[in-house]
Amino acid sequence: MSKYFLLLVMLFASFPATAQEAEDTIKIKTRVVFLDALVKDRKTNLPISNLTSDNFAVLDNGKPRNITYFTREGQARKPLALVLILDLREDGAGRFLKQSEILKSMGDELAKLPPGDEVAILAMDINNEDEERLWLTDFTSDRAQLAAALARVPAMSVSHEGAPASTTAKVVAKQAEGKPDDIVETETIRGRNGAVITRSTRRDGRVNVSRTNKDGKMTIDLGDVYDMAAAVKEATRKAAELRPNSQTSIIWVSDGIAPIFFEDRDATEQILIRDNVIFNSLTVELRTLFKFLMPIGKPIAGWMGMSLYGSAKLLAGQSGGEAVKVGRVKDYGAGLSRIIGNLTARYSLGFALAEDENDDGRMHNLEVRVNVKDEKGKTRKLQVSSRQGYYMSSTIPKDAAAKAQ
């Protein structure tokens, strides 16, 4: 029986808990705030590429900012550092991603990228083991290497009993380094309401995430968790280290199910916004059983301080990305093409922070407004996508520091 079916059932016996936004502990280092904006016509859903800076307005916590940096598509586009994260759960996206036709349609779209754009592929839930993650390829522009990486996917979309020798050897090697249950890394996230999230990683790769409410009287554990937060953090960190001058974008391929505590999800959102990473998703069809249980399980999960479904769409909206549903084989290639095309059709905007603006430790809300008239002088109906905030630099100007002393 699927562990996600069991999770949905267990939710009925759980106690409610309130979750709030995680405290910000992440800050950007630059004194210039950059953001990309995708502008599409609501009627045609096509990008608009002929706008000028006069058409744009950027609001920072509701107050207008002077746009000091502006480029259109093709003028100064950064190369893409694209991270494809594949959820290989056998009862999730894995049941589709093991089909060679689907993998080929995705590979064909990746092959169309210009040489300057590079792709890395991360597989999750290998052989139906939630704690297993493996990079199938690092960042590369070698299309043959990407095709070879995708060709490995079908063998990984099976139960653990069918694990290939390479994966099993990987687990044994980890265990040989020390006791499997040794905790090698612990991460703590504190929410505004006092709840505490603790992520413990063991030597053999297993992860346990727990949430303790503000009075410390109730703890909820997610053992051997399908760790969406850890995968996004790992992908973002790899891109920052290896491709610092590229525009990082994540494309998450799953069925949308990702059990994650709200505080953990908020911390993931903070990472995306801080590093200006654009999160996108390709969402496959849910199993019929999950469709039946989801309307009941989602509110109960919410009472526990947990999101069960929909986090990918939320992260896409907050980071300026897109959430695309796929069904037929050709939808996968078309969905990937739509996401990539919209990543390269963006306007780059920037504004400078004044010297006396100091870090206030909180996220600043960003809003991009676009005003365009049609041939009749009427305001066009547009859809604008961009990241929804930023964190101010922690660097305190010398004059401000002197005054503070």
Sequence and secondary structure as in RCSB ss.txt:
>XXXX:A:sequence
MSKYFLLLVMLFASFPATAQEAEDTIKIKTRVVFLDALVKDRKTNLPISNLTSDNFAVLDNGKPRNITYFTREGQ
ARKPLALVLILDLREDGAGRFLKQSEILKSMGDELAKLPPGDEVAILAMDINNEDEERLWLTDFTSDRAQLAAAL
ARVPAMSVSHEGAPASTTAKVVAKQAEGKPDDIVETETIRGRNGAVITRSTRRDGRVNVSRTNKDGKMTIDLGDV
YDMAAAVKEATRKAAELRPNSQTSIIWVSDGIAPIFFEDRDATEQILIRDNVIFNSLTVELRTLFKFLMPIGKPI
AGWMGMSLYGSAKLLAGQSGGEAVKVGRVKDYGAGLSRIIGNLTARYSLGFALAEDENDDGRMHNLEVRVNVKDE
KGKTRKLQVSSRQGYYMSSTIPKDAAAKAQ
>XXXX:A:secstr
  HHHHHHHHGGG        B        SEEEEEEEEEETTT  B     GGGEEEEETTEEE   EEE TTT
S   EEEEEEEE  TTTTHHHHT HHHHHHHHHHHTTS TT EEEEEEESGGG TT EEEEEEEE  HHHHHHHH
HTHHHHSS GGG  HHHHHHHHHHHHTS TT EEEEEEEEBTTS EEEEEEETTS EEEEEE TTS  EEEEET 
  HHHHHHHHHHHHHHH TTSEEEEEEEE SEEEEEHHHHHHHHHHHHHTT EEEEEE    HHHHHHHHHHHHH
HHHTTEEEE HHHHHHHHHT  EEE  SHHHHHHHHHHHHHHHSS EEEEEE  TT    SSEEEEEEEE  B T
TS B  EEEEE  EEE      HHHHHHH 
